[in-house]
Amino acid sequence: MYYLFTERLVLKLSNSKLAKEVCQFNINNKKALADTEPVRPDEYYTVKGIKAYLKEEDKASRKCEEFRFWITEKGSDEVIGTVSISSILFGSVKSCYMSYKVSYDKQGLGYATEAVAEVINFAFTVLQLHRIECYVMPRNKKSLRVMEKLNFENEGISKRCLEVNGVWEDHFRFSLLNE
């Protein structure tokens, strides 16, 4: 298994061995994160279903198409969040999309900023990408703060670009360049 480390966190690359912990994270945060997530199928909340998702994510990371890291606090196996880079393009583009979420009860502790910063480092140094894009709903003040702290540039609004909880939502489009 591949790991990234920060001062307080361990970020574990998606792997089916994490199914139990990831499933518990999904169950614990189903209601709290519903207003920022797509509608999820029932298997998203079962160990068997999550194991299948994690196997697909593992395959995608082996092809350098997507890297999803599951966040734990050092000294704990409890999953408290995730950061993902996806739709990775190489060649003359060298870009990706980033998404992240943190357990409702762990928000406000700087974990999102810490984990996102480490995945940015991975994307820019290991993968040698040039650009990271991230979409944030205008009402998501905590994520807007993460973007600000990590010096992402707000490039404007993308109208009804992502379906969240069954509704097409406007999002700010942020970018960070490796310069």
Secondary structure as the mmCIF struct_conf table of DSSP 4:
data_model
#
loop_
_struct_conf.conf_type_id
_struct_conf.id
_struct_conf.beg_label_comp_id
_struct_conf.beg_label_asym_id
_struct_conf.beg_label_seq_id
_struct_conf.end_label_comp_id
_struct_conf.end_label_asym_id
_struct_conf.end_label_seq_id
STRN STRN1 TYR A 3 PHE A 5
BEND BEND1 GLU A 7 ARG A 8
STRN STRN2 LEU A 9 LEU A 13
HELX_RH_3T_P HELX_RH_3T_P1 SER A 16 LEU A 18
HELX_RH_AL_P HELX_RH_AL_P1 ALA A 19 ASN A 29
TURN_TY1_P TURN_TY1_P1 LYS A 30 LEU A 33
HELX_RH_3T_P HELX_RH_3T_P2 ALA A 34 THR A 36
BEND BEND2 GLU A 37 GLU A 37
HELX_RH_3T_P HELX_RH_3T_P3 ASP A 42 TYR A 45
BEND BEND3 THR A 46 THR A 46
HELX_RH_AL_P HELX_RH_AL_P2 VAL A 47 ARG A 62
TURN_TY1_P TURN_TY1_P2 LYS A 63 CYS A 64
BEND BEND4 GLU A 65 GLU A 65
STRN STRN3 PHE A 67 GLU A 73
TURN_TY1_P TURN_TY1_P3 LYS A 74 GLY A 75
STRN STRN4 VAL A 79 LEU A 89
TURN_TY1_P TURN_TY1_P4 GLY A 91 VAL A 93
STRN STRN5 SER A 95 VAL A 102
HELX_RH_3T_P HELX_RH_3T_P4 TYR A 104 LYS A 106
TURN_TY1_P TURN_TY1_P5 GLN A 107 GLY A 108
BEND BEND5 LEU A 109 GLY A 110
HELX_RH_AL_P HELX_RH_AL_P3 TYR A 111 ASN A 121
HELX_RH_PI_P HELX_RH_PI_P1 PHE A 122 VAL A 126
BEND BEND6 LEU A 127 LEU A 127
BEND BEND7 HIS A 130 HIS A 130
STRN STRN6 ARG A 131 VAL A 136
TURN_TY1_P TURN_TY1_P6 PRO A 138 ARG A 139
HELX_RH_AL_P HELX_RH_AL_P4 LYS A 141 LYS A 149
TURN_TY1_P TURN_TY1_P7 LEU A 150 ASN A 151
STRN STRN7 GLU A 153 VAL A 164
TURN_TY1_P TURN_TY1_P8 ASN A 165 GLY A 166
STRN STRN8 VAL A 167 LEU A 177
#
